Amino acid sequence: WIRDAAGDRVGVPADTVVVCAGQRPELALAARLRAAGRPHLVIGGAGGAEELDAERAFREGLQAPERLGQVLSIRS
């Protein structure tokens, strides 16, 4: 479930979800995913805004597909 621009809840069926939002750490979803044993990554400012710079954020974004592939293959 997501909230659209009007604030309404909308169900989005998906096998994979990628959330890219903001630069303040927000780990509530990651904690729930971890508790449920669901594979996930937290990158950039979402995981920690201390000393975040564009270079780190871009690097983590570029590495994310490979890292996610590794996380998903571990669960297979």
C-alpha distance (Angstrom), angle and dihedral (degrees) to the residues before:
residue distance angle dihedral
W1 . . .
I2 3.79 . .
R3 3.78 135.6 .
D4 3.78 115.4 -120.0
A5 3.82 126.1 -144.5
A6 3.82 90.0 -82.6
G7 3.81 91.1 53.0
D8 3.81 94.7 -109.6
R9 3.82 119.7 140.9
V10 3.79 112.1 -115.4
G11 3.81 126.4 -174.6
V12 3.80 114.1 -134.9
P13 3.82 115.9 -169.2
A14 3.81 110.2 -143.3
D15 3.78 144.5 150.8
T16 3.81 92.2 -150.8
V17 3.79 129.2 27.2
V18 3.81 125.6 -163.9
V19 3.79 116.4 -168.5
C20 3.82 117.1 -166.1
A21 3.77 112.5 177.0
G22 3.77 140.3 143.0
Q23 3.77 134.3 -34.6
R24 3.77 100.7 -98.6
P25 3.79 118.0 96.7
E26 3.80 110.8 -101.2
L27 3.77 111.1 174.3
A28 3.82 102.6 159.5
L29 3.81 93.0 100.0
A30 3.82 91.9 44.6
A31 3.82 89.8 52.1
R32 3.81 91.3 51.9
L33 3.81 91.6 46.8
R34 3.81 91.1 49.1
A35 3.82 91.2 48.7
A36 3.81 89.4 50.6
G37 3.81 91.8 48.6
R38 3.82 91.6 -117.6
P39 3.83 118.6 151.7
H40 3.79 114.2 -115.2
L41 3.79 145.0 147.5
V42 3.78 130.1 -142.7
I43 3.80 114.4 -158.4
G44 3.77 140.7 169.9
G45 3.78 121.1 3.2
A46 3.79 91.6 -16.8
G47 3.78 89.7 71.9
G48 3.76 98.7 37.5
A49 3.77 130.8 -18.1
E50 3.79 95.7 -164.8
E51 3.77 109.1 117.8
L52 3.80 90.0 -7.5
D53 3.75 112.7 164.3
A54 3.76 132.9 171.9
E55 3.80 92.1 -103.8
R56 3.81 93.1 57.3
A57 3.79 92.9 43.4
F58 3.81 92.9 50.2
R59 3.82 92.2 44.5
E60 3.79 92.1 51.5
G61 3.81 90.1 46.5
L62 3.79 92.0 51.1
Q63 3.81 91.7 47.5
A64 3.81 93.9 46.0
P65 3.84 98.4 87.4
E66 3.80 91.8 52.5
R67 3.80 92.7 44.5
L68 3.80 91.6 46.9
G69 3.79 89.8 50.1
Q70 3.79 88.8 53.6
V71 3.80 92.3 48.1
L72 3.80 92.0 49.0
S73 3.81 94.2 46.3
I74 3.81 90.4 53.6
R75 3.81 89.2 58.9
S76 3.82 94.6 48.2
